[in-house]
Amino acid sequence: MKHAIAPHWLNFIDGAWVDGERALTVDNPATAEPVATIALAGIEDAERVLDAARHCADSGWLSACRPAQRVQWLLRIAAEIRTLTDEGAWVLCQENGKALRDARDEFVEAARYFEYYAGIADKVEGISVPLGNGYVDFTSYEPMGVSVQIVPWNFPVSICARSLAPALAAGNAVVVKSPELSPLGLCVLFRAIERAGLPRGAANLLCGLGSEVGAHLVSSPKTDQIVFTGSELSGVRSVRIVVDGVDQQWPAGNGELRSTALTVYDYPGLVPSAQPSYPAIPSPTEPE
């Protein structure tokens, strides 16, 4: 069933939909005809979204609440995704070029990710370590803080949900950088998130160029974690930007972590089989 597609889409920053001074045209890959335009974020937008996420993380709005509250938020997001699945699938089909059935499956899968991690949100537990009389030793897990997540074009809704849901379940504030080729389906996903009533700044969505907004997000000292999915070369570029300033990076796909370690550090002690198949590259700044 066809659904009307809005002619212009916005970014989601600090709990509100925000337009920009620039716009990006999203084309249908099958017809090369425009599907819609979307606000194209810049550095000021990236700073604004990082400030919102940082404030949310530092305030404890997600981490200090009862874990059962995070369970309810994630279940509500899953339910809202299911109500928007048919509309979202049509949008994703038009901008991404995949079959409508496959586009619908992405939204169903996204809902299942939120349902799955809702079941974990109240089970993040530390341990008590027995060290004998007179000692008290225990562990507890704390959120990373601000998680910047770079999402690829090929399975944007599913891959976004796969990293966004566990980050929220653990009490992190998240900034998602959508892919320039297919950002609209993620806007539908974030409509579901908006309806769930998360605290302001908990989940944010930016569409911007990788060389500009992506590079700024991953290099910012306000960022505590990076979740990146993409090619090996793009993973190398991301790590080059952040190697001195970010606590952790979680790459996904095509073995880029293995190759990145060698390309960035050129450490001869790693096993020869992990050597990358391409030569070391300069220091470009464009994460896709």
N, C-alpha and C positions, 0 to 999 in steps of 0.2 A: 504494500500500500504506500502510495506516495504521500509525502508530507511537505508542506510549504517550508522553504528555507529562508530565514531572515537574510536581507541583503547585506547587513553589516553586523559584526560580532565584536565583543569587548573582552578585555582582560578582567580577571577577578583578583582584586587587591584589597586586603584588609576588610573582607566581608562585603565588598561592594563591586559592582560592575563598572569599569572605568574605561573611557575612550582615550584616544591618543591623538597627537598632532599628525601622525603618519598612519598610513593604512597599507596592508599587504593584500594583494588579490590572490585568492585560492582558486585554482583551475580544476576542472574535471579532467583527469588524465585520459579518459576515453574520447572526449570530444574537443579538448583544449579550450572549451568555453568556460568563462568565469562562473564559479558557483556562488561566491560571496566575497566580501572583503572583511578583514579583521584588523582591529587596532594593532599597530606595530609598536611594541614597547621600545624605549630607549634606556639610556643609563639612568636618567632620573626616575623612571618607573622601576628599574631594578633596585635602586636605592630605597625607594619607598616600600617596595614589597619586602626587602630584607629587614627594614626597620620594623615593619608590621610583624613579621615572623619572629624577629628577635624579641620584641616586646611581649609577644604571646608566650614564647618559650621561657623568658626570664620571669614572667609574672606567675608561672605555675598554673595557668588556667587549665592546661591539659594534664600536667603531671601531678598536681597537688589535689586534684579532685578524686573522688572515690573511683577505683577502677571500674566498678559497675556502671558508672556514668559513661565511660569510654565505650563499654560494651553496647550501651543503648544508642550512642551516637553512630557507631559503625553498623549496627543492625538497621537503623533508620536510613542510613545512606544506601545500604543494599536494597531496601524496600523501594526507595525513591528511584534507584537505577532501574529497577524492574518496571516501574510505571513509565519510564522514558525510553525503554529499550527499542520500541518500534520506530519512534521518531529519530533516536540517535543512530540507529542502524541505517536509516535512509540517508542521513547527513554523511555518515562515514562512507557509505557506498559511493556517494556522489563525489566526495573530495579525494578518496583514496583509491577508488577503482576496483575494490574487491567485490565479490558477489554479495548480494544482500543477505543471503543466509549466513555467510561468514562474518559479515559486519554485525549481524544480530548476535551471533555467538560470542563476539567480543564483549558486548554489553552484559550478556548473561554470565560470562566468565568473570567480568569485573564485579558483578554483584556477589558472586560466590567467593571471591577473594575477601570482600568486606565481611561476609558472613563467617568465613573461616577465621580471620584474624580477630573478629569480635569475640570468638571463643577463647582466644589467647590473652586478650587485654586484661582480664582479671586473674591471670595465672602466671604473671611475671614475678617469680619468687626467688629470693636469695636462699642461702643456706646458713645453718648454725654449725660451726666447726668445733668439735670437742677437743679441747687442749688440756683438760685436767682441772682440778680444783684451783680456784683463784683466778681463772681466766675466762673472759667472755670474748668470743670471736665469731663474727657473723658477716655475711655479705649481703649487699642489696644492689639492685640494678637501677641506674638512673638514665634518663633520656639523653641522647647526644645533644639535643638543643634544636638548631635550625638545620634541616635537611634540604639540600638543593638537589632536585631530581631532573635530569635531562632525558627526555622521552623521544624515541625514534619515530619515524613516519609510518613504519610498516604495520605495527600492531599498537597504535598509540593508546587506545582505551584500556586494553588488557594489560599492557606493560606498565602503564601509569598506575593502575589499581594494584598491581602486584607489589609495587614498592611503597605506594602511598598508604595503603591500608595498614601494613605492619608498623610504619612510622607513626601513624596516628595512634595505633593501639598501644604503643610504648610511650606515648606522651610527647612526641616531637612536633614542632611546627614545621610545615613543609612549603617549599616553593617549587612548583613544577614549571619547567620551561618546555613549552609545546613545540613540536616540529613545524617548520615553516610550510612544508608541503601539505600537511593534513592536521591543522590545529582545531578544526570546528567540532569534531567528535568529542574532544576533551572539554570544550565549552558545555556540551550537553551533560557530560559526566559531572562537571562542577555545578551545574544547576541542581543536580541531585544532592550534592554535598551542601550547597547553600540551604536547601530545604531542611536538612537535618539539624540545623541550628548550632553548629560548632562555634566556639569562641572566635571572635575576630582575630584574623591573622594566623589561624591554625592551618588553613589550607589556602594556598594562593596559586594563581595561574597566570603566566606571562607568555605571550607569543612575541619573540624577538629573534634577531639574527644571532646565530651562534658566535660569530666573530665579535659581536658587540655585547649583547645582553648575556649570552652564555658564558663568555670569557669573564665578564664582570662578576657574575654570580659565583662562579667557581673559584675566583681569586680573592673574593671578599673576606676580610677577617671576621665578618659577622656570620659566615658559613661554618658549621661544625662538621657536616658530613656531605659527601657528594655521592649520589647514585646515578650512574651513567650506563646507558645501553647504546651501543653503536659499534662502528668498525674499529679495528685494531689501531689504525692510524689516528682516528679521532680520540681514542682512549689515550694514546701517547701524548697527544696535544693537551688533553685535559690534565694529565698528570704533570706535564712540564710546567703548567701554570701554577699548580697548587702544591707541588711537592714540599715546599718549605712552610706552608701555612695552614694546612687543614689536617685535622686529627685522623680521619679515615676516609677512604674512597672505596666504593663497592662497585667495580665494573661488572658487566654481565655480557656474555655472548662472545663467541669466536676466540676464546683464550687470550683476550687482550691483557689481562693482569700478568700473565706469564711473560709475554713479550715486552710489556711496559717496564717490568723490573729490569730487564736487560738493557733496554734502550735508554732508560733514564740514568741508571746507575752504572751500566757497563761492568757489571760485577762478574769476573771470570770464574768464580767458584760455583756458579749455578750450573746445573747439568747441561751438557751440550745440546740435548734434545729440545731444550726450551729456547734455543736461539731463534730470534725472529727471522722470518724469511725475507725481510726487506732491510736495507741499510738504515743506520741511524739517521734521523732527519733533523733539520734545524728546529727552531723553537717557534712554530706558528702558534697562533692564539685562538683558533676557531674550533671549539667543540661543536659537533653537529647536534 
